[in-house]
Amino acid sequence: MTEETPGFEENEKPDVPSGATSDDAEPKTAPSEKEGAAPAGDSASSDQGARDTQDVALTAQLDQVRTALGERTTDLQRLQAEYQNYRRRVERDRVTVKEIAVANLLSELLPVLDDIGRAREHGELVGGFKSVAESLETVAAKMGLQQFGKEGEPFDPTVHEALMHSYAPDVTETTCVAILQPGYRIGERTIRPARVAVAEPQPGAQTVKTESADDASETKDAEKETGGPDEG
């Protein structure tokens, strides 16, 4: 007789998935907990150490970026200040060059303006010549040309040039008594001083005036003491 395997009838086989080998059909023993899993404490410590290292690296990079940003900001501020100074210097130089050019041009026209002034004094500024002369004077005034110098004003050596000198009893200081040529300026820049004749007080005139005033004062005091001049 044929011996039968217990638990299986003839022609019955254990269920095996299609395509699986006989080894797959055999149950596998689960790995032990000690072999398959790392200790929990060691894993947490390793993760914390990695995070700390990453934080230190990020902090170092942030410090470097901040330092670089501060340096670039300082450079930008310095460049901006230099640019502003450059603009102011260029503008100042431009104004100065313009003033010099205008002054040079008007200096060449001063003899013409002197001729116009003399013609006006002699009554010769008439007709078409008068219209042209007045137009020229208007243009010169628009360009900033100013005439100065008047009779009777105190002599100032910074703006006056004395060509004649005399003494006069009716002046108390050095005075311009005649304007031989008017002076011209542009703003605060004098392009030609006024050429004048000056007069000074006569030597001793101030002393004489002082003595006369003292005598008059003494006479008045004497009249007060005696009750006034004698009546006829």
Backbone torsions as a table, in degrees:
resi	resn	phi	psi	omega
1	MET	NA	152.8	178.5
2	THR	-91.0	134.2	180.0
3	GLU	-79.7	135.2	179.3
4	GLU	-98.8	141.4	178.8
5	THR	-74.8	129.6	-177.8
6	PRO	-67.7	140.0	176.5
7	GLY	89.4	-9.7	177.7
8	PHE	-129.8	132.2	172.6
9	GLU	-82.5	166.2	-179.5
10	GLU	-65.1	142.1	-179.4
11	ASN	72.1	5.0	176.0
12	GLU	-102.2	135.3	-179.8
13	LYS	-128.2	154.2	177.5
14	PRO	-65.3	145.6	-178.6
15	ASP	-68.3	124.3	178.1
16	VAL	-127.2	129.0	-179.5
17	PRO	-59.1	149.6	-178.7
18	SER	-65.6	133.8	179.3
19	GLY	84.5	-2.1	-179.8
20	ALA	-91.7	148.8	178.4
21	THR	-86.1	173.2	-179.1
22	SER	-67.5	-26.4	178.8
23	ASP	-68.9	-33.3	-179.9
24	ASP	-67.5	-30.6	-177.3
25	ALA	-71.9	-20.3	-178.9
26	GLU	-80.7	136.3	178.6
27	PRO	-66.7	139.0	179.2
28	LYS	-100.2	146.1	-179.8
29	THR	-83.2	125.7	-179.6
30	ALA	-63.6	138.8	178.9
31	PRO	-63.6	149.4	-178.8
32	SER	-70.8	153.0	-178.1
33	GLU	-63.4	-32.6	-178.8
34	LYS	-68.0	-35.3	-177.4
35	GLU	-82.5	-35.4	-171.0
36	GLY	-90.0	-18.9	-173.8
37	ALA	-124.2	137.3	177.4
38	ALA	-82.5	156.5	178.0
39	PRO	-59.7	137.4	-176.8
40	ALA	-65.4	-39.0	-178.7
41	GLY	-63.1	-43.4	179.1
42	ASP	-63.8	-39.5	-179.9
43	SER	-64.8	-43.8	-179.9
44	ALA	-64.6	-41.4	179.4
45	SER	-64.2	-38.8	179.5
46	SER	-65.4	-42.5	178.9
47	ASP	-65.1	-42.7	-179.9
48	GLN	-63.6	-40.5	177.7
49	GLY	-63.4	-39.4	178.4
50	ALA	-64.9	-41.9	179.3
51	ARG	-65.2	-40.0	178.5
52	ASP	-62.9	-43.0	178.2
53	THR	-61.5	-41.5	179.2
54	GLN	-66.3	-38.6	178.7
55	ASP	-64.9	-41.4	179.0
56	VAL	-62.2	-42.3	179.9
57	ALA	-64.9	-42.1	179.1
58	LEU	-65.5	-39.1	178.8
59	THR	-64.3	-40.7	178.0
60	ALA	-63.9	-42.5	177.8
61	GLN	-64.2	-39.4	179.1
62	LEU	-64.4	-40.2	177.6
63	ASP	-63.3	-40.9	178.3
64	GLN	-63.4	-42.1	179.8
65	VAL	-65.2	-41.3	178.5
66	ARG	-64.0	-41.6	178.3
67	THR	-62.5	-45.1	178.8
68	ALA	-63.5	-40.0	178.6
69	LEU	-63.9	-42.1	177.8
70	GLY	-62.0	-41.6	179.2
71	GLU	-65.2	-42.5	179.5
72	ARG	-66.6	-37.5	178.3
73	THR	-64.1	-42.5	177.7
74	THR	-62.5	-43.4	178.0
75	ASP	-61.3	-42.1	-179.6
76	LEU	-65.0	-41.9	178.4
77	GLN	-64.2	-40.6	178.7
78	ARG	-65.1	-42.6	178.4
79	LEU	-64.1	-38.5	179.0
80	GLN	-65.6	-42.4	178.2
81	ALA	-64.1	-41.7	178.3
82	GLU	-64.1	-37.6	179.4
83	TYR	-67.0	-40.8	178.2
84	GLN	-63.9	-42.8	177.4
85	ASN	-62.9	-39.4	178.3
86	TYR	-63.1	-43.2	179.5
87	ARG	-63.1	-43.4	179.0
88	ARG	-64.5	-40.5	-179.5
89	ARG	-66.1	-41.3	178.9
90	VAL	-64.7	-42.1	179.1
91	GLU	-64.6	-42.0	178.4
92	ARG	-64.0	-42.7	178.5
93	ASP	-65.5	-37.1	179.7
94	ARG	-64.2	-43.4	178.7
95	VAL	-64.7	-41.4	-179.3
96	THR	-63.8	-43.8	179.2
97	VAL	-63.2	-39.7	178.9
98	LYS	-64.0	-44.1	179.5
99	GLU	-62.7	-41.1	179.7
100	ILE	-65.0	-42.0	179.8
101	ALA	-63.6	-43.7	179.2
102	VAL	-64.8	-42.1	179.7
103	ALA	-62.6	-41.5	178.5
104	ASN	-63.9	-40.7	179.2
105	LEU	-64.9	-47.3	-177.6
106	LEU	-69.3	-29.5	176.8
107	SER	-61.2	-35.8	177.7
108	GLU	-70.2	-22.2	-179.0
109	LEU	-91.1	-8.4	-176.7
110	LEU	-60.1	-42.0	176.5
111	PRO	-59.3	-36.7	177.7
112	VAL	-65.5	-42.0	178.3
113	LEU	-65.3	-35.1	175.9
114	ASP	-63.1	-43.0	178.0
115	ASP	-62.4	-39.2	178.1
116	ILE	-64.1	-41.9	178.6
117	GLY	-62.9	-42.2	179.2
118	ARG	-66.9	-39.4	177.3
119	ALA	-63.5	-36.9	177.9
120	ARG	-66.8	-39.7	179.6
121	GLU	-64.6	-33.0	-178.8
122	HIS	-93.2	5.7	177.9
123	GLY	73.5	21.5	-178.2
124	GLU	-98.0	1.2	-177.9
125	LEU	-88.4	84.6	-175.7
126	VAL	-136.3	164.4	173.8
127	GLY	65.7	-145.6	-178.3
128	GLY	-65.3	-32.5	178.4
129	PHE	-61.9	-37.5	178.5
130	LYS	-63.5	-43.0	-179.6
131	SER	-63.4	-43.4	179.6
132	VAL	-65.8	-42.2	-178.8
133	ALA	-63.3	-44.5	180.0
134	GLU	-65.9	-36.4	176.7
135	SER	-63.8	-41.1	178.8
136	LEU	-64.4	-43.3	178.5
137	GLU	-63.9	-36.5	178.6
138	THR	-66.0	-43.1	179.1
139	VAL	-63.5	-42.5	179.3
140	ALA	-63.1	-39.1	178.5
141	ALA	-66.2	-38.5	178.1
142	LYS	-64.0	-29.8	178.4
143	MET	-81.1	2.1	174.7
144	GLY	101.0	5.5	-178.6
145	LEU	-76.0	129.3	179.7
146	GLN	-125.8	135.2	178.5
147	GLN	-95.9	142.1	178.2
148	PHE	-144.1	163.8	-178.9
149	GLY	115.4	112.6	179.8
150	LYS	-136.4	150.1	177.1
151	GLU	-67.6	141.2	177.3
152	GLY	92.7	-9.0	179.7
153	GLU	-83.9	151.1	-179.9
154	PRO	-61.2	146.0	180.0
155	PHE	-73.3	129.6	178.7
156	ASP	-125.3	109.5	-175.7
157	PRO	-63.5	-16.3	179.4
158	THR	-77.2	-21.0	-178.6
159	VAL	-128.3	-6.6	179.9
160	HIS	-117.3	147.7	173.6
161	GLU	-122.7	112.7	-176.4
162	ALA	-80.6	120.2	177.4
163	LEU	-104.7	-21.0	179.8
164	MET	-136.3	147.6	-177.6
165	HIS	-137.0	140.4	178.7
166	SER	-154.9	176.0	175.4
167	TYR	-114.6	146.7	179.6
168	ALA	-142.2	139.2	-178.0
169	PRO	-76.9	-15.3	-173.4
170	ASP	-100.7	15.4	178.0
171	VAL	-119.1	147.7	-179.9
172	THR	-108.0	-7.2	178.0
173	GLU	-151.3	169.8	178.9
174	THR	-64.2	119.9	-170.0
175	THR	-128.7	145.7	174.1
176	CYS	-79.0	112.6	-177.8
177	VAL	-99.7	-12.2	178.3
178	ALA	-155.1	139.5	177.5
179	ILE	-103.2	107.4	-179.6
180	LEU	-79.8	-38.1	174.4
181	GLN	-145.5	128.0	179.6
182	PRO	-68.1	153.6	175.7
183	GLY	-92.4	160.9	-179.7
184	TYR	-135.8	144.8	177.1
185	ARG	-141.2	158.1	172.1
186	ILE	-123.9	107.4	-174.6
187	GLY	64.8	-122.4	177.5
188	GLU	-95.7	0.2	-177.1
189	ARG	-94.4	120.3	177.0
190	THR	-87.4	119.7	-179.7
191	ILE	-98.2	-15.9	170.4
192	ARG	-158.3	127.6	177.7
193	PRO	-72.5	157.6	176.5
194	ALA	-76.1	128.6	179.1
195	ARG	-92.9	119.7	-168.3
196	VAL	-133.7	165.5	167.7
197	ALA	-105.6	132.0	-175.6
198	VAL	-116.4	156.1	176.4
199	ALA	-132.6	140.9	177.9
200	GLU	-114.3	157.7	175.6
201	PRO	-61.7	144.7	179.5
202	GLN	-66.7	140.6	179.2
203	PRO	-59.4	130.2	179.1
204	GLY	86.8	-8.0	-178.2
205	ALA	-66.9	-38.7	-179.2
206	GLN	-66.7	-36.3	179.1
207	THR	-67.0	-41.9	179.1
208	VAL	-61.7	-43.5	179.7
209	LYS	-62.8	-39.9	-179.5
210	THR	-65.7	-43.1	179.3
211	GLU	-65.1	-39.5	178.8
212	SER	-63.1	-40.7	178.8
213	ALA	-65.6	-38.7	178.4
214	ASP	-65.5	-41.1	179.6
215	ASP	-63.2	-42.3	179.4
216	ALA	-63.6	-38.1	179.3
217	SER	-66.3	-41.5	179.0
218	GLU	-65.0	-38.2	179.1
219	THR	-62.7	-42.7	178.8
220	LYS	-64.3	-39.2	179.1
221	ASP	-64.5	-39.7	179.9
222	ALA	-66.3	-39.1	179.3
223	GLU	-64.3	-37.9	178.7
224	LYS	-65.0	-38.1	-178.4
225	GLU	-69.6	-38.2	-177.3
226	THR	-89.5	-1.2	179.9
227	GLY	84.9	15.2	175.4
228	GLY	105.1	172.8	180.0
229	PRO	-64.1	153.9	179.7
230	ASP	-64.8	136.2	178.2
231	GLU	-90.0	147.1	-176.1
232	GLY	-56.3	NA	NA
